[in-house]
Amino acid sequence: MQCFCKRERKNGHSMFEKYEQTDSRFQPYEGKLCYNFFSDIYISKVIGQSISIFVVLYNIVLKYTIVYLVLFIGEETSSQ
């Protein structure tokens, strides 16, 4: 489906275009193949970026918390 939808987009077809398909019981129906494909790609990109941002923010908060605790306790951090 990936090659088909990318080729259809390159040829100028809309991703909302309906295509006639057959299901597992060989019953015909119309569906938006490429719309489903491109919306799945978009959703996975959004989820991936959200996880990345969350990890970065968590690391920043953790770093400042550790620095604050070291300053609060007053222990030296240098090794011998």
TAKA-V586053 format. One line per field, one symbol per residue. ss: DSSP state (h for helix, s for strand, l for the rest). phi: phi as a letter, one per 30 degrees, with the letter a starting at -180 (. if undefined). Layout:
ss=???
phi=???
This chain:
ss=lhhhhhhhhhllllllllsssslllllsssslhhhhhhhhhhhhhhhhhhhhhhhhhhhhhhhhhhhhhhhhhlllllll
phi=.ddddddddddjdddcdcbdbbddcicdacacdddddddddddddddddddddddddddddddddddddddddiddcddc
